[in-house]
């Protein structure tokens, strides 16, 4: 995971850096992929592994909250996160593609929040760059980009997009 924090790598590169065999890397990659900590993207004949930073950040944030909460509140947070994870698993393929945009608002917001967590706060995204980012998940970038604005995940001015503070985001609850 530390290697992937610096950017995507293919299996041979990971094996070489760690001094392990490719089958060992494949075994461990499968375990990490099964829990959605990493995802893969194919570029011709090479599969690159990416760290699922948005999920890791969400889990770290949740764990931090769990430490601060009382028992009843902890159970509610755990249930919310289990539901959120099920929605993500149901609507995204193993390689990170969005199967379809959910019809139910609550699930739609969970999906969009998952997607915007891959964007950097404070960074200004030209429309073309944001479209390319969204296309990694789903081909209908115009609809999703519009939803990002409608649900206050992002702010748009002169075709430049920027993340809003998380407190402004529409909440699925």
N, CA and C atoms as an extended XYZ file, in Angstrom:
519
Properties=species:S:1:pos:R:3:atomname:S:1:resname:S:1:resid:I:1 pbc="F F F"
N         0.827       -1.185        0.000 N   UNK     1
C         0.000        0.000        0.000 CA  UNK     1
C         0.873        1.251        0.000 C   UNK     1
N         1.972        1.210        0.706 N   UNK     2
C         2.858        2.375        0.743 CA  UNK     2
C         3.411        2.682       -0.645 C   UNK     2
N         3.723        1.649       -1.416 N   UNK     3
C         4.212        1.867       -2.779 CA  UNK     3
C         3.138        2.517       -3.646 C   UNK     3
N         1.912        2.055       -3.519 N   UNK     4
C         0.820        2.582       -4.334 CA  UNK     4
C         0.413        3.987       -3.904 C   UNK     4
N         0.779        4.391       -2.703 N   UNK     5
C         0.479        5.757       -2.256 CA  UNK     5
C         1.214        6.778       -3.120 C   UNK     5
N         2.298        6.363       -3.758 N   UNK     6
C         3.058        7.259       -4.637 CA  UNK     6
C         2.549        7.255       -6.068 C   UNK     6
N         1.588        6.406       -6.358 N   UNK     7
C         1.020        6.341       -7.700 CA  UNK     7
C         0.818        4.907       -8.126 C   UNK     7
N         0.082        4.701       -9.223 N   UNK     8
C        -0.219        3.344       -9.676 CA  UNK     8
C         1.032        2.600      -10.143 C   UNK     8
N         1.020        1.289       -9.921 N   UNK     9
C         2.112        0.412      -10.362 CA  UNK     9
C         1.529       -0.878      -10.906 C   UNK     9
N         2.284       -1.549      -11.763 N   UNK    10
C         1.864       -2.870      -12.226 CA  UNK    10
C         2.523       -3.931      -11.337 C   UNK    10
N         2.018       -5.152      -11.418 N   UNK    11
C         2.458       -6.232      -10.541 CA  UNK    11
C         3.950       -6.512      -10.580 C   UNK    11
N         4.545       -6.494      -11.776 N   UNK    12
C         5.988       -6.769      -11.896 CA  UNK    12
C         6.797       -5.712      -11.144 C   UNK    12
N         6.376       -4.453      -11.249 N   UNK    13
C         7.090       -3.373      -10.566 CA  UNK    13
C         6.999       -3.543       -9.052 C   UNK    13
N         5.818       -3.907       -8.578 N   UNK    14
C         5.634       -4.112       -7.131 CA  UNK    14
C         6.510       -5.267       -6.668 C   UNK    14
N         6.491       -6.375       -7.425 N   UNK    15
C         7.304       -7.544       -7.074 CA  UNK    15
C         8.779       -7.171       -7.025 C   UNK    15
N         9.250       -6.409       -8.017 N   UNK    16
C        10.645       -6.009       -8.056 CA  UNK    16
C        11.036       -5.127       -6.876 C   UNK    16
N        10.203       -4.174       -6.538 N   UNK    17
C        10.504       -3.251       -5.441 CA  UNK    17
C        10.505       -3.954       -4.089 C   UNK    17
N         9.648       -4.969       -3.952 N   UNK    18
C         9.553       -5.669       -2.672 CA  UNK    18
C        10.427       -6.925       -2.606 C   UNK    18
N        10.997       -7.304       -3.738 N   UNK    19
C        11.822       -8.511       -3.766 CA  UNK    19
C        11.010       -9.777       -3.575 C   UNK    19
N         9.778       -9.766       -4.083 N   UNK    20
C         8.898      -10.923       -3.969 CA  UNK    20
C         8.564      -11.452       -5.353 C   UNK    20
N         7.995      -12.640       -5.408 N   UNK    21
C         7.626      -13.218       -6.696 CA  UNK    21
C         6.274      -12.656       -7.148 C   UNK    21
N         6.050      -12.586       -8.463 N   UNK    22
C         4.749      -12.105       -8.959 CA  UNK    22
C         3.537      -12.875       -8.414 C   UNK    22
N         3.621      -14.228       -8.263 N   UNK    23
C         2.460      -14.918       -7.684 CA  UNK    23
C         2.140      -14.459       -6.253 C   UNK    23
N         3.167      -14.147       -5.474 N   UNK    24
C         2.939      -13.649       -4.116 CA  UNK    24
C         2.229      -12.304       -4.175 C   UNK    24
N         2.669      -11.447       -5.078 N   UNK    25
C         2.042      -10.131       -5.247 CA  UNK    25
C         0.589      -10.309       -5.678 C   UNK    25
N         0.334      -11.193       -6.629 N   UNK    26
C        -1.019      -11.452       -7.113 CA  UNK    26
C        -1.934      -11.883       -5.968 C   UNK    26
N        -1.423      -12.756       -5.108 N   UNK    27
C        -2.198      -13.246       -3.961 CA  UNK    27
C        -2.586      -12.085       -3.041 C   UNK    27
N        -1.627      -11.241       -2.711 N   UNK    28
C        -1.895      -10.135       -1.781 CA  UNK    28
C        -2.737       -9.039       -2.434 C   UNK    28
N        -2.524       -8.807       -3.712 N   UNK    29
C        -3.329       -7.826       -4.445 CA  UNK    29
C        -4.795       -8.249       -4.425 C   UNK    29
N        -5.046       -9.547       -4.610 N   UNK    30
C        -6.421      -10.041       -4.591 CA  UNK    30
C        -7.077       -9.754       -3.246 C   UNK    30
N        -6.348       -9.961       -2.168 N   UNK    31
C        -6.894       -9.695       -0.826 CA  UNK    31
C        -7.245       -8.214       -0.668 C   UNK    31
N        -6.353       -7.330       -1.119 N   UNK    32
C        -6.596       -5.887       -1.019 CA  UNK    32
C        -7.738       -5.444       -1.934 C   UNK    32
N        -7.840       -6.059       -3.117 N   UNK    33
C        -8.911       -5.734       -4.049 CA  UNK    33
C       -10.259       -6.188       -3.490 C   UNK    33
N       -10.291       -7.341       -2.820 N   UNK    34
C       -11.528       -7.865       -2.253 CA  UNK    34
C       -12.129       -6.928       -1.198 C   UNK    34
N       -11.270       -6.181       -0.513 N   UNK    35
C       -11.784       -5.243        0.496 CA  UNK    35
C       -11.785       -3.805       -0.029 C   UNK    35
N       -11.636       -3.655       -1.349 N   UNK    36
C       -11.723       -2.365       -2.048 CA  UNK    36
C       -10.660       -1.350       -1.635 C   UNK    36
N        -9.545       -1.804       -1.090 N   UNK    37
C        -8.463       -0.884       -0.736 CA  UNK    37
C        -7.705       -0.468       -1.997 C   UNK    37
N        -7.707       -1.337       -2.995 N   UNK    38
C        -7.094       -0.992       -4.278 CA  UNK    38
C        -8.073       -1.352       -5.393 C   UNK    38
N        -7.852       -0.748       -6.542 N   UNK    39
C        -8.595       -1.127       -7.738 CA  UNK    39
C        -7.606       -1.169       -8.883 C   UNK    39
N        -8.028       -1.767       -9.979 N   UNK    40
C        -7.108       -1.939      -11.110 CA  UNK    40
C        -7.686       -1.314      -12.365 C   UNK    40
N        -6.783       -0.872      -13.203 N   UNK    41
C        -7.152       -0.355      -14.527 CA  UNK    41
C        -6.196       -0.953      -15.534 C   UNK    41
N        -6.745       -1.384      -16.643 N   UNK    42
C        -5.949       -2.007      -17.685 CA  UNK    42
C        -5.507       -0.956      -18.693 C   UNK    42
N        -4.231       -1.006      -19.063 N   UNK    43
C        -3.691       -0.178      -20.140 CA  UNK    43
C        -3.029       -1.127      -21.122 C   UNK    43
N        -3.749       -1.439      -22.196 N   UNK    44
C        -3.339       -2.440      -23.180 CA  UNK    44
C        -3.176       -3.784      -22.480 C   UNK    44
N        -1.950       -4.329      -22.415 N   UNK    45
C        -1.747       -5.645      -21.789 CA  UNK    45
C        -1.278       -5.562      -20.347 C   UNK    45
N        -1.207       -4.365      -19.798 N   UNK    46
C        -0.689       -4.192      -18.446 CA  UNK    46
C        -1.806       -3.740      -17.516 C   UNK    46
N        -1.865       -4.361      -16.350 N   UNK    47
C        -2.846       -3.971      -15.339 CA  UNK    47
C        -2.118       -3.145      -14.286 C   UNK    47
N        -2.617       -1.931      -14.085 N   UNK    48
C        -2.043       -1.043      -13.072 CA  UNK    48
C        -2.941       -1.049      -11.844 C   UNK    48
N        -2.318       -1.095      -10.685 N   UNK    49
C        -3.048       -1.099       -9.429 CA  UNK    49
C        -2.985        0.291       -8.826 C   UNK    49
N        -4.141        0.770       -8.364 N   UNK    50
C        -4.280        2.096       -7.785 CA  UNK    50
C        -4.774        1.965       -6.351 C   UNK    50
N        -4.265        2.795       -5.487 N   UNK    51
C        -4.754        2.853       -4.120 CA  UNK    51
C        -6.110        3.548       -4.129 C   UNK    51
N        -7.080        3.000       -3.442 N   UNK    52
C        -8.414        3.599       -3.362 CA  UNK    52
C        -8.396        4.627       -2.233 C   UNK    52
N        -7.805        5.771       -2.533 N   UNK    53
C        -7.575        6.797       -1.513 CA  UNK    53
C        -8.869        7.284       -0.882 C   UNK    53
N        -9.917        7.447       -1.677 N   UNK    54
C       -11.167        7.972       -1.114 CA  UNK    54
C       -11.737        7.026       -0.057 C   UNK    54
N       -11.685        5.725       -0.311 N   UNK    55
C       -12.191        4.761        0.662 CA  UNK    55
C       -11.324        4.755        1.912 C   UNK    55
N       -10.016        4.793        1.741 N   UNK    56
C        -9.109        4.774        2.893 CA  UNK    56
C        -9.317        6.014        3.750 C   UNK    56
N        -9.469        7.176        3.102 N   UNK    57
C        -9.720        8.414        3.856 CA  UNK    57
C       -11.040        8.321        4.611 C   UNK    57
N       -12.066        7.784        3.949 N   UNK    58
C       -13.370        7.643        4.596 CA  UNK    58
C       -13.269        6.720        5.803 C   UNK    58
N       -12.562        5.589        5.647 N   UNK    59
C       -12.427        4.649        6.747 CA  UNK    59
C       -11.614        5.249        7.898 C   UNK    59
N       -10.563        5.999        7.571 N   UNK    60
C        -9.754        6.636        8.611 CA  UNK    60
C       -10.583        7.662        9.376 C   UNK    60
N       -11.379        8.420        8.645 N   UNK    61
C       -12.239        9.427        9.272 CA  UNK    61
C       -13.249        8.744       10.194 C   UNK    61
N       -13.841        7.674        9.692 N   UNK    62
C       -14.829        6.939       10.485 CA  UNK    62
C       -14.200        6.348       11.728 C   UNK    62
N       -13.012        5.771       11.583 N   UNK    63
C       -12.334        5.204       12.756 CA  UNK    63
C       -12.030        6.282       13.782 C   UNK    63
N       -11.632        7.448       13.304 N   UNK    64
C       -11.388        8.566       14.218 CA  UNK    64
C       -12.648        8.945       14.976 C   UNK    64
N       -13.771        8.966       14.267 N   UNK    65
C       -15.052        9.285       14.913 CA  UNK    65
C       -15.435        8.208       15.917 C   UNK    65
N       -15.163        6.955       15.554 N   UNK    66
C       -15.517        5.849       16.449 CA  UNK    66
C       -14.801        5.972       17.785 C   UNK    66
N       -13.575        6.404       17.738 N   UNK    67
C       -12.803        6.545       18.975 CA  UNK    67
C       -13.427        7.600       19.879 C   UNK    67
N       -14.032        8.627       19.276 N   UNK    68
C       -14.589        9.737       20.040 CA  UNK    68
C       -16.041        9.521       20.464 C   UNK    68
N       -16.729        8.563       19.899 N   UNK    69
C       -18.170        8.405       20.131 CA  UNK    69
C       -18.481        7.438       21.265 C   UNK    69
N       -19.726        7.562       21.731 N   UNK    70
C       -20.235        6.638       22.742 CA  UNK    70
C       -20.763        5.391       22.046 C   UNK    70
N       -21.033        4.361       22.815 N   UNK    71
C       -21.404        3.059       22.272 CA  UNK    71
C       -22.594        3.097       21.320 C   UNK    71
N       -23.695        3.740       21.676 N   UNK    72
C       -24.883        3.796       20.804 CA  UNK    72
C       -24.598        4.514       19.505 C   UNK    72
N       -23.812        5.575       19.592 N   UNK    73
C       -23.453        6.322       18.391 CA  UNK    73
C       -22.526        5.507       17.500 C   UNK    73
N       -21.664        4.707       18.114 N   UNK    74
C       -20.735        3.866       17.369 CA  UNK    74
C       -21.506        2.870       16.514 C   UNK    74
N       -22.511        2.242       17.098 N   UNK    75
C       -23.310        1.267       16.350 CA  UNK    75
C       -24.001        1.910       15.153 C   UNK    75
N       -24.514        3.127       15.332 N   UNK    76
C       -25.173        3.836       14.226 CA  UNK    76
C       -24.177        4.134       13.110 C   UNK    76
N       -22.973        4.552       13.473 N   UNK    77
C       -21.937        4.854       12.479 CA  UNK    77
C       -21.540        3.580       11.741 C   UNK    77
N       -21.397        2.490       12.466 N   UNK    78
C       -21.028        1.210       11.849 CA  UNK    78
C       -22.102        0.784       10.849 C   UNK    78
N       -23.376        0.903       11.234 N   UNK    79
C       -24.468        0.534       10.333 CA  UNK    79
C       -24.470        1.408        9.077 C   UNK    79
N       -24.245        2.716        9.248 N   UNK    80
C       -24.189        3.622        8.095 CA  UNK    80
C       -23.059        3.222        7.152 C   UNK    80
N       -21.911        2.904        7.717 N   UNK    81
C       -20.767        2.551        6.884 CA  UNK    81
C       -20.949        1.210        6.188 C   UNK    81
N       -21.603        0.265        6.840 N   UNK    82
C       -21.887       -1.020        6.210 CA  UNK    82
C       -22.833       -0.791        5.028 C   UNK    82
N       -23.869        0.032        5.239 N   UNK    83
C       -24.810        0.330        4.160 CA  UNK    83
C       -24.095        1.037        3.006 C   UNK    83
N       -23.259        2.014        3.326 N   UNK    84
C       -22.519        2.772        2.313 CA  UNK    84
C       -21.611        1.829        1.516 C   UNK    84
N       -20.918        0.928        2.202 N   UNK    85
C       -20.013       -0.003        1.532 CA  UNK    85
C       -20.779       -0.951        0.622 C   UNK    85
N       -21.964       -1.403        1.053 N   UNK    86
C       -22.782       -2.288        0.213 CA  UNK    86
C       -23.223       -1.569       -1.058 C   UNK    86
N       -23.604       -0.299       -0.914 N   UNK    87
C       -24.021        0.480       -2.085 CA  UNK    87
C       -22.851        0.599       -3.059 C   UNK    87
N       -21.659        0.919       -2.546 N   UNK    88
C       -20.474        1.063       -3.402 CA  UNK    88
C       -20.184       -0.262       -4.108 C   UNK    88
N       -20.229       -1.367       -3.382 N   UNK    89
C       -19.964       -2.676       -3.976 CA  UNK    89
C       -21.010       -3.042       -5.029 C   UNK    89
N       -22.272       -2.656       -4.808 N   UNK    90
C       -23.341       -2.982       -5.751 CA  UNK    90
C       -23.297       -2.146       -7.027 C   UNK    90
N       -22.843       -0.901       -6.916 N   UNK    91
C       -22.903       -0.006       -8.068 CA  UNK    91
C       -21.586        0.164       -8.812 C   UNK    91
N       -20.485       -0.338       -8.256 N   UNK    92
C       -19.188       -0.227       -8.925 CA  UNK    92
C       -18.647       -1.622       -9.235 C   UNK    92
N       -18.006       -1.740      -10.397 N   UNK    93
C       -17.357       -2.999      -10.753 CA  UNK    93
C       -16.038       -3.088       -9.997 C   UNK    93
N       -15.407       -4.236      -10.055 N   UNK    94
C       -14.118       -4.436       -9.369 CA  UNK    94
C       -13.044       -3.489       -9.889 C   UNK    94
N       -13.145       -3.062      -11.153 N   UNK    95
C       -12.138       -2.152      -11.707 CA  UNK    95
C       -12.527       -0.688      -11.549 C   UNK    95
N       -13.540       -0.402      -10.713 N   UNK    96
C       -13.857        0.973      -10.367 CA  UNK    96
C       -14.844        1.679      -11.268 C   UNK    96
N       -15.451        0.978      -12.216 N   UNK    97
C       -16.436        1.592      -13.118 CA  UNK    97
C       -17.815        1.593      -12.459 C   UNK    97
N       -18.535        2.697      -12.645 N   UNK    98
C       -19.907        2.802      -12.162 CA  UNK    98
C       -20.811        2.051      -13.129 C   UNK    98
N       -21.525        1.032      -12.614 N   UNK    99
C       -22.399        0.221      -13.465 CA  UNK    99
C       -23.546        1.073      -14.014 C   UNK    99
N       -24.225        1.789      -13.131 N   UNK   100
C       -25.284        2.710      -13.525 CA  UNK   100
C       -25.508        3.703      -12.383 C   UNK   100
N       -26.109        4.827      -12.720 N   UNK   101
C       -26.383        5.849      -11.713 CA  UNK   101
C       -27.636        5.427      -10.950 C   UNK   101
N       -27.552        5.330       -9.631 N   UNK   102
C       -28.712        4.884       -8.853 CA  UNK   102
C       -29.905        5.825       -9.024 C   UNK   102
N       -31.100        5.266       -8.982 N   UNK   103
C       -32.320        6.071       -9.074 CA  UNK   103
C       -32.681        6.652       -7.705 C   UNK   103
N       -32.445        5.878       -6.659 N   UNK   104
C       -32.784        6.318       -5.303 CA  UNK   104
C       -31.793        7.393       -4.848 C   UNK   104
N       -32.315        8.527       -4.378 N   UNK   105
C       -31.478        9.675       -4.003 CA  UNK   105
C       -30.397        9.313       -2.982 C   UNK   105
N       -30.759        8.577       -1.961 N   UNK   106
C       -29.806        8.233       -0.907 CA  UNK   106
C       -28.604        7.482       -1.490 C   UNK   106
N       -28.875        6.498       -2.326 N   UNK   107
C       -27.806        5.709       -2.932 CA  UNK   107
C       -27.012        6.548       -3.925 C   UNK   107
N       -27.702        7.406       -4.659 N   UNK   108
C       -27.043        8.289       -5.622 CA  UNK   108
C       -26.031        9.190       -4.907 C   UNK   108
N       -26.428        9.747       -3.766 N   UNK   109
C       -25.522       10.615       -3.016 CA  UNK   109
C       -24.320        9.839       -2.473 C   UNK   109
N       -24.544        8.607       -2.055 N   UNK   110
C       -23.424        7.781       -1.584 CA  UNK   110
C       -22.427        7.536       -2.717 C   UNK   110
N       -22.937        7.269       -3.906 N   UNK   111
C       -22.095        7.015       -5.077 CA  UNK   111
C       -21.319        8.274       -5.460 C   UNK   111
N       -22.009        9.417       -5.518 N   UNK   112
C       -21.338       10.661       -5.901 CA  UNK   112
C       -20.295       11.075       -4.863 C   UNK   112
N       -20.611       10.897       -3.591 N   UNK   113
C       -19.636       11.235       -2.547 CA  UNK   113
C       -18.386       10.363       -2.692 C   UNK   113
N       -18.586        9.098       -2.963 N   UNK   114
C       -17.464        8.187       -3.182 CA  UNK   114
C       -16.596        8.690       -4.333 C   UNK   114
N       -17.238        9.163       -5.392 N   UNK   115
C       -16.494        9.635       -6.562 CA  UNK   115
C       -15.739       10.936       -6.278 C   UNK   115
N       -16.375       11.893       -5.616 N   UNK   116
C       -15.708       13.186       -5.399 CA  UNK   116
C       -14.578       13.095       -4.385 C   UNK   116
N       -14.570       12.063       -3.575 N   UNK   117
C       -13.479       11.924       -2.602 CA  UNK   117
C       -12.133       11.686       -3.286 C   UNK   117
N       -12.150       11.345       -4.548 N   UNK   118
C       -10.911       11.187       -5.310 CA  UNK   118
C       -10.361       12.509       -5.836 C   UNK   118
N       -11.116       13.592       -5.664 N   UNK   119
C       -10.669       14.918       -6.096 CA  UNK   119
C        -9.983       15.631       -4.929 C   UNK   119
N        -9.124       16.562       -5.243 N   UNK   120
C        -8.351       17.258       -4.215 CA  UNK   120
C        -9.021       18.578       -3.840 C   UNK   120
N        -9.189       18.805       -2.543 N   UNK   121
C        -9.759       20.058       -2.051 CA  UNK   121
C        -8.811       21.205       -2.381 C   UNK   121
N        -9.380       22.318       -2.802 N   UNK   122
C        -8.576       23.497       -3.103 CA  UNK   122
C        -8.040       23.542       -4.523 C   UNK   122
N        -8.100       22.423       -5.233 N   UNK   123
C        -7.612       22.390       -6.612 CA  UNK   123
C        -8.725       22.856       -7.547 C   UNK   123
N        -8.363       23.642       -8.539 N   UNK   124
C        -9.317       24.111       -9.541 CA  UNK   124
C        -9.223       23.186      -10.752 C   UNK   124
N       -10.368       22.629      -11.141 N   UNK   125
C       -10.416       21.675      -12.246 CA  UNK   125
C       -11.072       22.314      -13.470 C   UNK   125
N       -10.323       22.441      -14.571 N   UNK   126
C       -10.980       22.853      -15.822 CA  UNK   126
C       -12.007       21.786      -16.204 C   UNK   126
N       -13.047       22.186      -16.923 N   UNK   127
C       -14.129       21.258      -17.266 CA  UNK   127
C       -13.611       20.001      -17.953 C   UNK   127
N       -12.667       20.165      -18.862 N   UNK   128
C       -12.124       19.009      -19.588 CA  UNK   128
C       -11.462       18.018      -18.634 C   UNK   128
N       -10.697       18.519      -17.676 N   UNK   129
C       -10.014       17.643      -16.709 CA  UNK   129
C       -11.029       16.922      -15.818 C   UNK   129
N       -12.072       17.636      -15.394 N   UNK   130
C       -13.111       17.008      -14.581 CA  UNK   130
C       -13.848       15.946      -15.390 C   UNK   130
N       -14.128       16.237      -16.668 N   UNK   131
C       -14.781       15.249      -17.531 CA  UNK   131
C       -13.940       13.986      -17.651 C   UNK   131
N       -12.629       14.134      -17.804 N   UNK   132
C       -11.724       12.980      -17.898 CA  UNK   132
C       -11.754       12.172      -16.612 C   UNK   132
N       -11.777       12.863      -15.469 N   UNK   133
C       -11.838       12.165      -14.176 CA  UNK   133
C       -13.138       11.362      -14.070 C   UNK   133
N       -14.253       11.996      -14.395 N   UNK   134
C       -15.556       11.328      -14.278 CA  UNK   134
C       -15.641       10.152      -15.246 C   UNK   134
N       -15.076       10.296      -16.443 N   UNK   135
C       -15.128        9.236      -17.454 CA  UNK   135
C       -14.429        7.965      -16.980 C   UNK   135
N       -13.499        8.075      -16.035 N   UNK   136
C       -12.866        6.882      -15.457 CA  UNK   136
C       -13.917        6.002      -14.766 C   UNK   136
N       -14.998        6.646      -14.284 N   UNK   137
C       -16.063        5.927      -13.593 CA  UNK   137
C       -17.240        5.591      -14.507 C   UNK   137
N       -17.638        6.565      -15.356 N   UNK   138
C       -18.862        6.393      -16.153 CA  UNK   138
C       -18.787        7.306      -17.364 C   UNK   138
N       -19.358        6.855      -18.485 N   UNK   139
C       -19.253        7.636      -19.727 CA  UNK   139
C       -20.137        8.888      -19.731 C   UNK   139
N       -21.176        8.939      -18.909 N   UNK   140
C       -22.080       10.099      -18.892 CA  UNK   140
C       -21.550       11.176      -17.946 C   UNK   140
N       -20.431       11.765      -18.344 N   UNK   141
C       -19.773       12.765      -17.490 CA  UNK   141
C       -20.617       14.022      -17.312 C   UNK   141
N       -21.430       14.392      -18.312 N   UNK   142
C       -22.229       15.623      -18.221 CA  UNK   142
C       -23.274       15.515      -17.108 C   UNK   142
N       -23.970       14.384      -17.038 N   UNK   143
C       -24.978       14.183      -15.994 CA  UNK   143
C       -24.334       14.180      -14.624 C   UNK   143
N       -23.243       13.455      -14.484 N   UNK   144
C       -22.591       13.351      -13.181 CA  UNK   144
C       -22.004       14.705      -12.768 C   UNK   144
N       -21.404       15.404      -13.704 N   UNK   145
C       -20.843       16.732      -13.406 CA  UNK   145
C       -21.964       17.665      -12.917 C   UNK   145
N       -23.118       17.612      -13.579 N   UNK   146
C       -24.277       18.412      -13.175 CA  UNK   146
C       -24.735       18.031      -11.774 C   UNK   146
N       -24.747       16.742      -11.485 N   UNK   147
C       -25.141       16.273      -10.146 CA  UNK   147
C       -24.161       16.761       -9.076 C   UNK   147
N       -22.880       16.822       -9.416 N   UNK   148
C       -21.885       17.340       -8.469 CA  UNK   148
C       -22.245       18.777       -8.069 C   UNK   148
N       -22.719       19.564       -9.025 N   UNK   149
C       -23.086       20.958       -8.763 CA  UNK   149
C       -24.410       21.022       -7.992 C   UNK   149
N       -25.407       20.295       -8.467 N   UNK   150
C       -26.738       20.312       -7.848 CA  UNK   150
C       -26.668       19.914       -6.374 C   UNK   150
N       -25.836       18.935       -6.069 N   UNK   151
C       -25.741       18.418       -4.702 CA  UNK   151
C       -24.633       19.083       -3.888 C   UNK   151
N       -24.118       20.186       -4.400 N   UNK   152
C       -23.162       21.041       -3.690 CA  UNK   152
C       -21.828       20.383       -3.363 C   UNK   152
N       -21.471       19.355       -4.136 N   UNK   153
C       -20.142       18.780       -3.963 CA  UNK   153
C       -19.096       19.730       -4.550 C   UNK   153
N       -19.504       20.415       -5.622 N   UNK   154
C       -18.575       21.291       -6.324 CA  UNK   154
C       -19.234       22.631       -6.635 C   UNK   154
N       -18.385       23.592       -6.914 N   UNK   155
C       -18.776       24.934       -7.308 CA  UNK   155
C       -18.210       25.176       -8.695 C   UNK   155
N       -18.983       25.849       -9.559 N   UNK   156
C       -18.525       26.097      -10.923 CA  UNK   156
C       -18.547       27.591      -11.204 C   UNK   156
N       -17.456       28.061      -11.798 N   UNK   157
C       -17.411       29.450      -12.257 CA  UNK   157
C       -16.537       29.499      -13.497 C   UNK   157
N       -17.116       29.973      -14.609 N   UNK   158
C       -16.389       30.078      -15.879 CA  UNK   158
C       -15.762       28.750      -16.304 C   UNK   158
N       -16.514       27.684      -16.221 N   UNK   159
C       -16.081       26.331      -16.612 CA  UNK   159
C       -14.901       25.829      -15.796 C   UNK   159
N       -14.692       26.393      -14.599 N   UNK   160
C       -13.675       25.913      -13.662 CA  UNK   160
C       -14.430       25.383      -12.438 C   UNK   160
N       -14.083       24.179      -12.024 N   UNK   161
C       -14.776       23.498      -10.937 CA  UNK   161
C       -13.852       23.362       -9.731 C   UNK   161
N       -14.448       23.479       -8.556 N   UNK   162
C       -13.684       23.331       -7.320 CA  UNK   162
C       -14.578       22.654       -6.285 C   UNK   162
N       -13.975       21.806       -5.450 N   UNK   163
C       -14.743       21.134       -4.399 CA  UNK   163
C       -15.221       22.144       -3.374 C   UNK   163
N       -16.461       21.991       -2.940 N   UNK   164
C       -16.975       22.773       -1.821 CA  UNK   164
C       -16.506       22.126       -0.529 C   UNK   164
N       -16.554       22.863        0.581 N   UNK   165
C       -16.264       22.217        1.875 CA  UNK   165
C       -17.261       21.085        2.117 C   UNK   165
N       -16.811       20.052        2.757 N   UNK   166
C       -17.637       18.854        2.970 CA  UNK   166
C       -18.943       19.169        3.705 C   UNK   166
N       -18.940       20.186        4.548 N   UNK   167
C       -20.147       20.543        5.296 CA  UNK   167
C       -21.284       20.987        4.370 C   UNK   167
N       -20.955       21.412        3.158 N   UNK   168
C       -21.971       21.875        2.208 CA  UNK   168
C       -22.570       20.727        1.383 C   UNK   168
N       -21.923       19.591        1.361 N   UNK   169
C       -22.357       18.475        0.532 CA  UNK   169
C       -23.736       17.986        0.974 C   UNK   169
N       -24.536       17.578       -0.004 N   UNK   170
C       -25.826       16.955        0.295 CA  UNK   170
C       -25.571       15.661        1.057 C   UNK   170
N       -26.360       15.404        2.074 N   UNK   171
C       -26.163       14.228        2.918 CA  UNK   171
C       -27.178       13.139        2.583 C   UNK   171
N       -26.719       11.885        2.478 N   UNK   172
C       -27.629       10.793        2.135 CA  UNK   172
C       -28.598       10.395        3.240 C   UNK   172
N       -28.400       10.854        4.468 N   UNK   173
C       -29.260       10.436        5.589 CA  UNK   173
C       -30.668       10.931        5.438 C   UNK   173
